[in-house]
Amino acid sequence: MKWRTKNTMGYGSNVEDEENPPIPDDEKDEVAEKRALKPNKDEDIELTKIPVRTKDGKYPEVIVGQEEPLIKAHHLKYLLLGFNFFLSVLGMVLLSLSIWILVDPAFWEFESALDVDSFPAVCIMLIVSAIVILVVAFLGCFGAATEKRWILVMYIGIFGVVFLLELAAVVIMWSAPYSKTIQAELEKQLTHQINDRSEGDASRKFMDFTQNYLQCCGSTGAWDYKGVAAPNSCQDETTGNIYSVGCANKMLAYLRSKAGILGGIALPILLVQLLALLASGCLIKSLDVESRYFM
């Protein structure tokens, strides 16, 4: 049996269809929606008009055949500017703290007498990193503001190296004060200073300074002064009692406190750097995609 149907949607002319029966009234709306998604290829199709930025900075409506706008690069640009501003502030704080620790007289007194040079090296690494952060943060702001792809690529490369440098410094700084090897080396060096105390003023002055400053006695305790009375620097000026804690443990606690200060500012910097690297990579990708739609 042949059914004669009339195309009420405007797609094509009246045809005879032996396979398709008339559509019930309650299904016509659903079928009409499906047919609307597949218009006749002979008819004019009006695609969604998406505003796409052109090279002169204007935003005309251009037929691009996409339902959603392109990735908005200016959002990533402002995000990257914010990250770099925050990094500049943190970089100045890190630079100030690192210099403050390096100019601490007690720090250099311990380092010069005990020949433990890993901590000054870490501070110098952090100072260099802080200076590079300030310079590269400005580079990132400039690259984001101007949307220069090559500047952003250079920014990612330099900041990636700085990120690894800072990460290594933080790992060394936090692990060294808890290392059994460092503790054994400190005890050995302090014992050597105690044994040389009677032979030279330098060792005596160092031990007196250390014991007064850290409120400790000997390397591991007052018993390190074998056969002689503990010096006055081992005594509490208020009570006159001998300090019960050795200077090796006190010195490690001193180094841990400094490491905690620097690590407390270095970790947020590492986190913001990682976010800035991700944002800059997304911005580069967004600019590449957007450039294909330039007029």
N, C-alpha and C positions, 0 to 999 in steps of 0.2 A: 504494500500500500504506500502511496506517495503522499507526503505531507507538504503543503505549500506554506512556507513561513516568510515573514517579512522582517528584514533586518531593521529594527527600530533604533539601533545604536548609531547608524550613519556610517557603518563600515561595509562598503560594497553595495551591490544592488540586490533586488529580489531574486532568490534562487530556489530551485527545487532540491530538497534534501531528502533522500530516501532513508537515511539513517537517524536523523535527529528529529524527534517529535516536537510538538509545541511545548514551550516551557511553562510550567504552572506559574500562576500569578505570585505565589509566595516565594518563588525562587528567582524571580526576574531581577530583583535588586542585586543579589549576590552575583549572578551571572554577568550583570552589567558592569559591576566593579572589576571582575576578572577580565572582561573584554576591554575595559578601559586601559588596563595595563599592557595590552597587546594591540596597539592601533594598527590600522592598515598601513603597509609600507608606502602606499601611493599617496597617503595624506600628509599634510604638513604637520610635523611634530614640534610642539613648543616645549623645549627642555627648561629645566630650572635655571634661572639666571643667578649666578653667584658673583658677588663683588670680588674682583681679583686686582691686587695692586699692580700698577704699571710702573714703568721706569721713571715717569715724571711725577710719581707720588700720588696720582689720582686713583680713584676707585670706580671705574665705570662698570656697568653690568655687562658681563660677558657670558655667552652661552658655553658652558663647559661640560654639561651633562653629569654633574655631581649633585648629590642631594645635600651634602654637608659642606660647610666652608673648609678651606684649606687650614692646615695647622697655623695658628696665629703666632708668628715668630715674635711679635712685640711683647707677648706675655713672657716668653722665655728670656727675652732681652732684659726686661725689667727685673726678672727673678735673678738673672746672672749679675746684674748691677748691684742688687741687694746683697748677694752672697759676697761679692768682692769688696763691698764697703765694710761688711762685717769682718771679713778676713783682714782688712787693713787695720781695723781697731785691735783685733786679737794679735796681729803681728807686732804692733807697737807694744802691747802688753808683754808679749813673749820676749821681745828685744830688751825691754826695761828690766824684766826679772832676771834674764840671763846675765846681763851686765852687772846687776846688783849682786848676784852670787859670785861672779868672778872678781869683783873688787872687794869682797868680804875678806878682811885680813886673816880671820881664822881659817878660811878656806885655803888660802895660799900657804899659811903656816903649816897646816896638815899636809898639803900636797908636796911642798918642798922637802919636808923632813921625812915623809914616809915613802916618797917616790911612787905615788899612785897617780898616774897621769890620765887615767881613763875618764875621770869626771870633768877635768878641764876640757878635754877633747869633746865630750858631749856638749858642754856649754858653748864651746866655739861652734860646733855643728848647728846648735839651735840659733845662735846669733846670726850665722850665715843664712840659715833657713828663714829667719824672721826678715832679714833685709831683702832676700829674694822674694818673699811673700809680698812685701810692700811694693816692690817694682812690678812683679807679675800681676798683682791685683789691679794696679793702674792699667797695665796692658790689657787685662780682661775687660775692664770698664770701657776702655777705648774701642776694643774690638766689638763689644756688644753694642755700644752706642752707634758706631759707624756700620755695623753689620758686615765687616770685612772678614771674609772666610779665612784668608791666609793668616790673619792675626789670631783668630780663634784657634786655628790648628797649632800655631806656634805656642799659644797660651796653654793648650792641653799638653803639649810635649814637655814644656818647661815645668809646669805644675805637677805633672806626673813624676818627674825626677825628684822634685822637692818633696812630694808626698812620700816617696820611698825613703828619702834621706831622713825626714822627720820620724817616720815610723821606726827606722833602725835606731835613731837616737833615743826615742822613748823606750824601746825594748831594752837597750843597754842600760839606760838610766834607772829603769824600774827593777831590772833583774840583778844588777851588780850589788846593791846594798844587801840583798838577801842571799848572795852567793856564799857558799861555804869556803870556796877558794879565796874570795876577797877577805872574808873574816880571818882565815888562817894567815893570810899575808899581812893583814893589819896587826895581828897578835905578834907575828914574827918581827915586824919592823919596830913595834913599840918595845918589845923585849930587848931588841938591839939598842934602842935609845936609852933604856934603863941601864944596861950594862956599860954603855959609854958615858953615863952621867958623871962619873967621878973623874973622867979623863978629859972632858972638854966642856966649855961653857955653853956651846951650841945645843948639845943634847940636854943639859940641865935646864936651860931656858925653855927649850921646847916642851919638856915634860912638865915643868912648872906651869907654863902657859896652858897646856892641854888639860891638866888636872884642875886648875882653877876655873877654866872656861867651861869645861864639860862636867865639873863636879864628879870626878872619878879618881881612881887610884890604881897605878900600875897598868899592866897590859890586861890581865884577867882579874886582878885583885891586888890588895896590899901585900900579899905573900910573894909577889914578884921581886920585892926588895929583899933579897936573901941576905941574912946576916947583918942587915943595917936597919935602922929605924926609918919608917916612912917619912918623907919630907913634909914640911908644913903645908905645901900645896895640896896634900892629900887630906887635909883636915877641914871640916866644916868650920868656917869662921865664927858661926854663932854658937854651936854646941861643942866644938872641939873634937867631935867624933871623926874617925877615919871613914872616908867614903867606901861603901861596900861594893860598888859596881866598878868593874874594870873599864879602862878607857877604850878598849877595842869595841865593846858593845855600845858605849856611849857615842863613839865616833860613827858607827854604823847607823845609830838612831839619828844622828845629825845629818848624815848623807841621805837617809830616807826622807827626812822632813824636807830637804831641798828638792829631792826628786819628786816628792808629792806636789810641791808648789809648781814646779815646771810641768809635770805631767798633767796637773789640773787644768792648765791653760793649753797644753799641746794637744790633748785629746779633742777638745771642741774644735780646734783648728783643723785637725785631721778630718773630722766629720764634715765640717763646712767645706773643706777642700774637695772631699769626695763628692758632695752634692754639687759644687760648682763645676767639677769636671763632667758630671752627668748632664747638668744643665747646658753647658757649652757644647757637648756632643749632640744633644737634642736640637740646640739652636742651629748648628751647622747643617744637620739633616733637614730641619725645617726650611732653612734658606735655600738648600739645594732643591727641595720640592717646589718651593714657591717660585724659584727662578724659572722653572719650566713653563709657568703661566704668565710670564711677563709679555706685554704686548710688543 
